[in-house]
Protein backbone atom coordinates (compact mmCIF):
# COMPACT_ATOMS: atom_id res chain seq x y z
CA UNK A 1 0.00 0.00 0.00
CA UNK A 2 3.05 2.30 0.18
CA UNK A 3 2.59 5.44 -1.86
CA UNK A 4 -1.17 5.08 -2.10
CA UNK A 5 -3.31 8.03 -1.11
CA UNK A 6 -6.94 6.91 -1.12
CA UNK A 7 -9.75 9.34 -0.54
CA UNK A 8 -13.51 8.99 -0.76
CA UNK A 9 -15.90 11.37 -2.49
CA UNK A 10 -19.72 11.43 -2.77
CA UNK A 11 -19.64 11.51 -6.56
CA UNK A 12 -18.52 9.67 -9.71
CA UNK A 13 -16.18 10.89 -12.44
CA UNK A 14 -18.53 10.57 -15.39
CA UNK A 15 -15.82 10.93 -18.03
CA UNK A 16 -13.85 8.13 -16.37
CA UNK A 17 -16.98 5.99 -16.08
CA UNK A 18 -17.77 6.42 -19.77
CA UNK A 19 -14.19 5.48 -20.74
CA UNK A 20 -14.25 2.42 -18.49
CA UNK A 21 -17.72 1.51 -19.71
CA UNK A 22 -16.46 1.48 -23.28
CA UNK A 23 -13.89 -1.17 -22.31
CA UNK A 24 -15.96 -3.07 -19.73
CA UNK A 25 -19.65 -2.49 -20.55
CA UNK A 26 -20.93 -5.44 -18.50
CA UNK A 27 -19.23 -4.14 -15.34
CA UNK A 28 -20.55 -0.58 -15.53
CA UNK A 29 -23.90 -1.09 -17.27
CA UNK A 30 -26.12 -0.16 -14.31
CA UNK A 31 -24.10 2.95 -13.47
CA UNK A 32 -24.12 4.23 -17.05
CA UNK A 33 -27.83 3.53 -17.51
CA UNK A 34 -28.91 5.09 -14.22
CA UNK A 35 -26.87 8.23 -14.84
CA UNK A 36 -28.44 8.56 -18.26
CA UNK A 37 -32.06 7.79 -17.42
CA UNK A 38 -32.70 8.37 -13.72
CA UNK A 39 -29.94 10.55 -12.22
CA UNK A 40 -32.34 11.74 -9.51
CA UNK A 41 -32.69 8.19 -8.15
CA UNK A 42 -29.00 7.35 -7.72
CA UNK A 43 -26.12 8.40 -5.51
CA UNK A 44 -22.44 7.55 -5.95
CA UNK A 45 -19.48 7.24 -3.61
CA UNK A 46 -16.06 6.80 -5.16
CA UNK A 47 -12.71 5.61 -3.82
CA UNK A 48 -9.82 7.38 -5.54
CA UNK A 49 -6.10 6.68 -5.49
CA UNK A 50 -4.31 9.88 -6.51
CA UNK A 51 -7.56 11.02 -8.17
CA UNK A 52 -7.92 7.76 -10.13
CA UNK A 53 -11.12 5.81 -9.27
CA UNK A 54 -10.44 2.33 -7.89
CA UNK A 55 -13.99 1.47 -6.87
CA UNK A 56 -17.41 2.96 -6.30
CA UNK A 57 -20.82 2.44 -4.73
CA UNK A 58 -23.92 2.86 -6.87
CA UNK A 59 -26.82 3.56 -4.48
CA UNK A 60 -30.20 2.93 -6.12
CA UNK A 61 -33.04 4.85 -4.44
CA UNK A 62 -35.79 3.83 -6.87
CA UNK A 63 -36.88 0.52 -5.35
CA UNK A 64 -40.17 0.91 -3.47
CA UNK A 65 -39.22 -1.17 -0.45
CA UNK A 66 -35.43 -1.10 -0.03
CA UNK A 67 -32.25 0.76 -0.92
CA UNK A 68 -30.10 -1.36 -3.23
CA UNK A 69 -26.36 -0.78 -3.48
CA UNK A 70 -23.95 -2.13 -6.11
CA UNK A 71 -20.29 -2.22 -5.07
CA UNK A 72 -18.04 -2.05 -8.15
CA UNK A 73 -14.33 -2.87 -7.91
CA UNK A 74 -12.20 -5.32 -5.95
CA UNK A 75 -9.17 -3.22 -4.97
CA UNK A 76 -8.58 -3.80 -1.23
CA UNK A 77 -7.66 -0.13 -0.84
CA UNK A 78 -11.32 0.73 -1.52
CA UNK A 79 -12.56 -1.13 1.57
CA UNK A 80 -13.39 2.20 3.18
CA UNK A 81 -16.41 2.46 0.88
CA UNK A 82 -18.20 0.29 3.44
CA UNK A 83 -18.51 3.30 5.73
CA UNK A 84 -20.60 5.06 3.06
CA UNK A 85 -23.21 2.32 2.82
CA UNK A 86 -26.73 3.51 3.73
CA UNK A 87 -28.12 2.37 7.09
CA UNK A 88 -30.08 -0.85 7.39
CA UNK A 89 -32.34 -2.07 5.91
CA UNK A 90 -30.68 -2.37 2.54
CA UNK A 91 -29.43 -4.83 -0.05
CA UNK A 92 -25.76 -4.78 -1.06
CA UNK A 93 -24.64 -6.54 -4.24
CA UNK A 94 -20.91 -6.94 -3.78
CA UNK A 95 -17.83 -8.83 -4.97
CA UNK A 96 -16.82 -11.63 -2.62
CA UNK A 97 -13.73 -9.59 -1.64
CA UNK A 98 -15.97 -6.95 -0.02
CA UNK A 99 -18.24 -9.31 1.93
CA UNK A 100 -16.51 -9.19 5.31
CA UNK A 101 -16.05 -5.44 5.44
CA UNK A 102 -19.73 -4.91 4.54
CA UNK A 103 -20.88 -7.27 7.30
CA UNK A 104 -18.54 -5.59 9.78
CA UNK A 105 -19.99 -2.18 8.88
CA UNK A 106 -23.72 -3.06 8.65
CA UNK A 107 -24.25 -6.28 10.59
CA UNK A 108 -25.44 -9.78 9.66
CA UNK A 109 -27.06 -10.60 6.35
CA UNK A 110 -28.87 -13.30 4.45
CA UNK A 111 -26.47 -14.22 1.66
CA UNK A 112 -27.13 -15.48 -1.86
CA UNK A 113 -24.65 -16.23 -4.61
CA UNK A 114 -25.53 -14.26 -7.72
CA UNK A 115 -24.24 -15.16 -11.19
CA UNK A 116 -24.01 -12.71 -14.05
CA UNK A 117 -24.67 -14.58 -17.28
CA UNK A 118 -24.15 -13.25 -20.80
CA UNK A 119 -24.99 -14.63 -24.19
CA UNK A 120 -21.98 -16.05 -26.00
CA UNK A 121 -21.25 -14.76 -29.47
CA UNK A 122 -22.74 -16.87 -32.23
CA UNK A 123 -25.40 -18.47 -30.05
CA UNK A 124 -28.54 -19.25 -32.01
CA UNK A 125 -31.90 -18.16 -30.61
CA UNK A 126 -34.63 -20.73 -31.30
CA UNK A 127 -37.65 -19.43 -33.23
CA UNK A 128 -40.65 -18.30 -31.15
CA UNK A 129 -43.38 -20.76 -30.33
CA UNK A 130 -46.50 -19.35 -32.04
CA UNK A 131 -48.73 -21.05 -29.47
CA UNK A 132 -47.29 -18.97 -26.62
CA UNK A 133 -48.72 -15.46 -26.29
CA UNK A 134 -45.90 -12.99 -25.64
CA UNK A 135 -46.02 -9.28 -26.42
CA UNK A 136 -44.62 -5.94 -25.35
CA UNK A 137 -46.78 -4.25 -22.74
CA UNK A 138 -48.13 -0.76 -23.22
CA UNK A 139 -49.51 1.84 -20.83
CA UNK A 140 -52.95 0.36 -21.42
CA UNK A 141 -51.64 -2.78 -19.67
CA UNK A 142 -50.74 -0.97 -16.44
CA UNK A 143 -53.92 -2.13 -14.62
CA UNK A 144 -53.22 -5.73 -15.70
CA UNK A 145 -49.63 -5.39 -14.50
CA UNK A 146 -50.75 -4.06 -11.11
CA UNK A 147 -53.31 -6.86 -10.72
CA UNK A 148 -50.70 -9.43 -11.66
CA UNK A 149 -48.22 -8.03 -9.11
CA UNK A 150 -50.84 -8.13 -6.34
CA UNK A 151 -51.30 -11.87 -6.93
CA UNK A 152 -47.62 -12.58 -6.24
CA UNK A 153 -45.95 -13.10 -2.89
CA UNK A 154 -42.35 -12.81 -4.09
CA UNK A 155 -40.79 -9.34 -3.44
CA UNK A 156 -38.99 -9.56 -6.79
CA UNK A 157 -42.14 -8.11 -8.40
CA UNK A 158 -42.46 -5.16 -6.01
CA UNK A 159 -41.32 -2.63 -8.60
CA UNK A 160 -43.71 -3.61 -11.36
CA UNK A 161 -46.79 -1.62 -10.26
CA UNK A 162 -44.67 1.54 -10.36
CA UNK A 163 -43.18 1.04 -13.83
CA UNK A 164 -44.12 2.64 -17.09
CA UNK A 165 -43.90 -0.42 -19.37
CA UNK A 166 -43.21 1.75 -22.41
CA UNK A 167 -40.18 3.34 -20.72
CA UNK A 168 -39.01 0.23 -18.86
CA UNK A 169 -39.56 -2.09 -21.80
CA UNK A 170 -41.58 -4.99 -20.42
CA UNK A 171 -42.87 -8.14 -22.08
CA UNK A 172 -45.90 -10.05 -20.83
CA UNK A 173 -46.96 -13.66 -21.22
CA UNK A 174 -50.71 -14.06 -21.71
CA UNK A 175 -52.94 -17.06 -21.24
CA UNK A 176 -55.99 -15.74 -23.04
CA UNK A 177 -56.46 -12.27 -21.53
CA UNK A 178 -54.75 -13.21 -18.25
CA UNK A 179 -51.23 -11.91 -17.67
CA UNK A 180 -49.23 -14.82 -16.21
CA UNK A 181 -45.60 -13.68 -16.44
CA UNK A 182 -43.27 -10.78 -17.21
CA UNK A 183 -39.69 -9.84 -18.02
CA UNK A 184 -38.19 -6.41 -18.52
CA UNK A 185 -35.04 -4.88 -19.92
CA UNK A 186 -33.61 -3.13 -16.87
CA UNK A 187 -30.74 -1.66 -18.90
CA UNK A 188 -30.73 -0.87 -22.63
CA UNK A 189 -27.39 0.53 -23.74
CA UNK A 190 -25.95 0.32 -27.25
CA UNK A 191 -23.47 -2.38 -26.24
CA UNK A 192 -25.29 -4.22 -23.47
CA UNK A 193 -28.80 -5.02 -22.28
CA UNK A 194 -29.55 -6.39 -18.80
CA UNK A 195 -32.73 -8.41 -18.40
CA UNK A 196 -34.39 -8.67 -15.02
CA UNK A 197 -37.56 -9.39 -13.10
CA UNK A 198 -38.26 -12.66 -14.94
CA UNK A 199 -41.26 -14.05 -13.10
CA UNK A 200 -44.12 -16.42 -13.93
CA UNK A 201 -47.18 -17.23 -11.82
CA UNK A 202 -46.54 -20.30 -9.68
CA UNK A 203 -49.58 -22.07 -11.22
CA UNK A 204 -48.32 -21.38 -14.76
CA UNK A 205 -44.75 -22.64 -14.40
CA UNK A 206 -43.39 -25.56 -16.35
CA UNK A 207 -45.32 -24.63 -19.51
CA UNK A 208 -42.63 -22.68 -21.38
CA UNK A 209 -43.72 -19.17 -20.43
CA UNK A 210 -40.38 -18.25 -18.84
CA UNK A 211 -38.40 -19.46 -21.84
CA UNK A 212 -40.68 -17.59 -24.24
CA UNK A 213 -40.40 -14.35 -22.24
CA UNK A 214 -36.60 -14.46 -22.15
CA UNK A 215 -36.44 -15.33 -25.85
CA UNK A 216 -38.62 -12.34 -26.76
CA UNK A 217 -36.45 -9.92 -24.80
CA UNK A 218 -33.31 -11.62 -26.08
CA UNK A 219 -34.30 -11.20 -29.70
CA UNK A 220 -35.15 -7.54 -29.10
CA UNK A 221 -31.81 -6.82 -27.44
CA UNK A 222 -29.68 -8.62 -29.99
CA UNK A 223 -31.54 -6.96 -32.86
CA UNK A 224 -29.95 -3.68 -31.68
CA UNK A 225 -26.46 -5.18 -31.70
CA UNK A 226 -26.23 -5.29 -27.88
CA UNK A 227 -24.94 -8.19 -25.83
CA UNK A 228 -27.69 -9.50 -23.56
CA UNK A 229 -26.98 -10.33 -19.93
CA UNK A 230 -28.94 -11.22 -16.82
CA UNK A 231 -28.44 -12.22 -13.19
CA UNK A 232 -29.58 -15.46 -11.57
CA UNK A 233 -29.27 -16.93 -8.11
CA UNK A 234 -26.54 -19.53 -8.00
CA UNK A 235 -28.74 -22.10 -6.26
CA UNK A 236 -31.57 -21.94 -8.85
CA UNK A 237 -30.30 -24.83 -10.88
CA UNK A 238 -33.40 -25.28 -13.06
CA UNK A 239 -33.39 -21.65 -14.12
CA UNK A 240 -29.67 -21.79 -14.83
CA UNK A 241 -30.26 -24.80 -17.10
CA UNK A 242 -32.83 -22.74 -19.01
CA UNK A 243 -30.36 -19.91 -19.53
CA UNK A 244 -27.62 -22.37 -20.47
CA UNK A 245 -29.90 -23.79 -23.17
CA UNK A 246 -30.38 -20.28 -24.59
CA UNK A 247 -26.64 -19.68 -24.92
CA UNK A 248 -25.93 -17.79 -21.68
CA UNK A 249 -22.67 -18.44 -19.84
CA UNK A 250 -21.44 -17.21 -16.44
CA UNK A 251 -19.11 -14.22 -16.69
CA UNK A 252 -19.03 -13.02 -13.07
CA UNK A 253 -20.10 -14.00 -9.56
CA UNK A 254 -21.26 -11.61 -6.86
CA UNK A 255 -22.96 -11.81 -3.48
CA UNK A 256 -26.43 -10.50 -2.69
CA UNK A 257 -26.36 -9.42 0.97
CA UNK A 258 -29.81 -8.82 2.40
CA UNK A 259 -29.16 -6.55 5.37
CA UNK A 260 -32.60 -6.48 6.97
CA UNK A 261 -34.51 -5.69 3.76
CA UNK A 262 -36.21 -9.10 3.41
CA UNK A 263 -35.65 -8.91 -0.34
CA UNK A 264 -34.33 -12.10 -1.92
CA UNK A 265 -33.19 -12.06 -5.56
C-alpha positions in Angstrom: 0.0 0.0 0.0 3.1 2.3 0.2 2.6 5.4 -1.9 -1.2 5.1 -2.1 -3.3 8.0 -1.1 -6.9 6.9 -1.1 -9.7 9.3 -0.5 -13.5 9.0 -0.8 -15.9 11.4 -2.5 -19.7 11.4 -2.8 -19.6 11.5 -6.6 -18.5 9.7 -9.7 -16.2 10.9 -12.4 -18.5 10.6 -15.4 -15.8 10.9 -18.0 -13.8 8.1 -16.4 -17.0 6.0 -16.1 -17.8 6.4 -19.8 -14.2 5.5 -20.7 -14.2 2.4 -18.5 -17.7 1.5 -19.7 -16.5 1.5 -23.3 -13.9 -1.2 -22.3 -16.0 -3.1 -19.7 -19.7 -2.5 -20.5 -20.9 -5.4 -18.5 -19.2 -4.1 -15.3 -20.5 -0.6 -15.5 -23.9 -1.1 -17.3 -26.1 -0.2 -14.3 -24.1 3.0 -13.5 -24.1 4.2 -17.0 -27.8 3.5 -17.5 -28.9 5.1 -14.2 -26.9 8.2 -14.8 -28.4 8.6 -18.3 -32.1 7.8 -17.4 -32.7 8.4 -13.7 -29.9 10.6 -12.2 -32.3 11.7 -9.5 -32.7 8.2 -8.2 -29.0 7.3 -7.7 -26.1 8.4 -5.5 -22.4 7.5 -6.0 -19.5 7.2 -3.6 -16.1 6.8 -5.2 -12.7 5.6 -3.8 -9.8 7.4 -5.5 -6.1 6.7 -5.5 -4.3 9.9 -6.5 -7.6 11.0 -8.2 -7.9 7.8 -10.1 -11.1 5.8 -9.3 -10.4 2.3 -7.9 -14.0 1.5 -6.9 -17.4 3.0 -6.3 -20.8 2.4 -4.7 -23.9 2.9 -6.9 -26.8 3.6 -4.5 -30.2 2.9 -6.1 -33.0 4.8 -4.4 -35.8 3.8 -6.9 -36.9 0.5 -5.3 -40.2 0.9 -3.5 -39.2 -1.2 -0.4 -35.4 -1.1 0.0 -32.3 0.8 -0.9 -30.1 -1.4 -3.2 -26.4 -0.8 -3.5 -23.9 -2.1 -6.1 -20.3 -2.2 -5.1 -18.0 -2.0 -8.1 -14.3 -2.9 -7.9 -12.2 -5.3 -6.0 -9.2 -3.2 -5.0 -8.6 -3.8 -1.2 -7.7 -0.1 -0.8 -11.3 0.7 -1.5 -12.6 -1.1 1.6 -13.4 2.2 3.2 -16.4 2.5 0.9 -18.2 0.3 3.4 -18.5 3.3 5.7 -20.6 5.1 3.1 -23.2 2.3 2.8 -26.7 3.5 3.7 -28.1 2.4 7.1 -30.1 -0.9 7.4 -32.3 -2.1 5.9 -30.7 -2.4 2.5 -29.4 -4.8 -0.1 -25.8 -4.8 -1.1 -24.6 -6.5 -4.2 -20.9 -6.9 -3.8 -17.8 -8.8 -5.0 -16.8 -11.6 -2.6 -13.7 -9.6 -1.6 -16.0 -7.0 0.0 -18.2 -9.3 1.9 -16.5 -9.2 5.3 -16.1 -5.4 5.4 -19.7 -4.9 4.5 -20.9 -7.3 7.3 -18.5 -5.6 9.8 -20.0 -2.2 8.9 -23.7 -3.1 8.7 -24.3 -6.3 10.6 -25.4 -9.8 9.7 -27.1 -10.6 6.3 -28.9 -13.3 4.4 -26.5 -14.2 1.7 -27.1 -15.5 -1.9 -24.7 -16.2 -4.6 -25.5 -14.3 -7.7 -24.2 -15.2 -11.2 -24.0 -12.7 -14.0 -24.7 -14.6 -17.3 -24.1 -13.3 -20.8 -25.0 -14.6 -24.2 -22.0 -16.1 -26.0 -21.2 -14.8 -29.5 -22.7 -16.9 -32.2 -25.4 -18.5 -30.0 -28.5 -19.3 -32.0 -31.9 -18.2 -30.6 -34.6 -20.7 -31.3 -37.6 -19.4 -33.2 -40.6 -18.3 -31.2 -43.4 -20.8 -30.3 -46.5 -19.4 -32.0 -48.7 -21.1 -29.5 -47.3 -19.0 -26.6 -48.7 -15.5 -26.3 -45.9 -13.0 -25.6 -46.0 -9.3 -26.4 -44.6 -5.9 -25.4 -46.8 -4.3 -22.7 -48.1 -0.8 -23.2 -49.5 1.8 -20.8 -52.9 0.4 -21.4 -51.6 -2.8 -19.7 -50.7 -1.0 -16.4 -53.9 -2.1 -14.6 -53.2 -5.7 -15.7 -49.6 -5.4 -14.5 -50.7 -4.1 -11.1 -53.3 -6.9 -10.7 -50.7 -9.4 -11.7 -48.2 -8.0 -9.1 -50.8 -8.1 -6.3 -51.3 -11.9 -6.9 -47.6 -12.6 -6.2 -45.9 -13.1 -2.9 -42.4 -12.8 -4.1 -40.8 -9.3 -3.4 -39.0 -9.6 -6.8 -42.1 -8.1 -8.4 -42.5 -5.2 -6.0 -41.3 -2.6 -8.6 -43.7 -3.6 -11.4 -46.8 -1.6 -10.3 -44.7 1.5 -10.4 -43.2 1.0 -13.8 -44.1 2.6 -17.1 -43.9 -0.4 -19.4 -43.2 1.7 -22.4 -40.2 3.3 -20.7 -39.0 0.2 -18.9 -39.6 -2.1 -21.8 -41.6 -5.0 -20.4 -42.9 -8.1 -22.1 -45.9 -10.0 -20.8 -47.0 -13.7 -21.2 -50.7 -14.1 -21.7 -52.9 -17.1 -21.2 -56.0 -15.7 -23.0 -56.5 -12.3 -21.5 -54.8 -13.2 -18.3 -51.2 -11.9 -17.7 -49.2 -14.8 -16.2 -45.6 -13.7 -16.4 -43.3 -10.8 -17.2 -39.7 -9.8 -18.0 -38.2 -6.4 -18.5 -35.0 -4.9 -19.9 -33.6 -3.1 -16.9 -30.7 -1.7 -18.9 -30.7 -0.9 -22.6 -27.4 0.5 -23.7 -26.0 0.3 -27.2 -23.5 -2.4 -26.2 -25.3 -4.2 -23.5 -28.8 -5.0 -22.3 -29.5 -6.4 -18.8 -32.7 -8.4 -18.4 -34.4 -8.7 -15.0 -37.6 -9.4 -13.1 -38.3 -12.7 -14.9 -41.3 -14.1 -13.1 -44.1 -16.4 -13.9 -47.2 -17.2 -11.8 -46.5 -20.3 -9.7 -49.6 -22.1 -11.2 -48.3 -21.4 -14.8 -44.8 -22.6 -14.4 -43.4 -25.6 -16.4 -45.3 -24.6 -19.5 -42.6 -22.7 -21.4 -43.7 -19.2 -20.4 -40.4 -18.2 -18.8 -38.4 -19.5 -21.8 -40.7 -17.6 -24.2 -40.4 -14.4 -22.2 -36.6 -14.5 -22.1 -36.4 -15.3 -25.8 -38.6 -12.3 -26.8 -36.4 -9.9 -24.8 -33.3 -11.6 -26.1 -34.3 -11.2 -29.7 -35.2 -7.5 -29.1 -31.8 -6.8 -27.4 -29.7 -8.6 -30.0 -31.5 -7.0 -32.9 -30.0 -3.7 -31.7 -26.5 -5.2 -31.7 -26.2 -5.3 -27.9 -24.9 -8.2 -25.8 -27.7 -9.5 -23.6 -27.0 -10.3 -19.9 -28.9 -11.2 -16.8 -28.4 -12.2 -13.2 -29.6 -15.5 -11.6 -29.3 -16.9 -8.1 -26.5 -19.5 -8.0 -28.7 -22.1 -6.3 -31.6 -21.9 -8.8 -30.3 -24.8 -10.9 -33.4 -25.3 -13.1 -33.4 -21.7 -14.1 -29.7 -21.8 -14.8 -30.3 -24.8 -17.1 -32.8 -22.7 -19.0 -30.4 -19.9 -19.5 -27.6 -22.4 -20.5 -29.9 -23.8 -23.2 -30.4 -20.3 -24.6 -26.6 -19.7 -24.9 -25.9 -17.8 -21.7 -22.7 -18.4 -19.8 -21.4 -17.2 -16.4 -19.1 -14.2 -16.7 -19.0 -13.0 -13.1 -20.1 -14.0 -9.6 -21.3 -11.6 -6.9 -23.0 -11.8 -3.5 -26.4 -10.5 -2.7 -26.4 -9.4 1.0 -29.8 -8.8 2.4 -29.2 -6.6 5.4 -32.6 -6.5 7.0 -34.5 -5.7 3.8 -36.2 -9.1 3.4 -35.7 -8.9 -0.3 -34.3 -12.1 -1.9 -33.2 -12.1 -5.6 
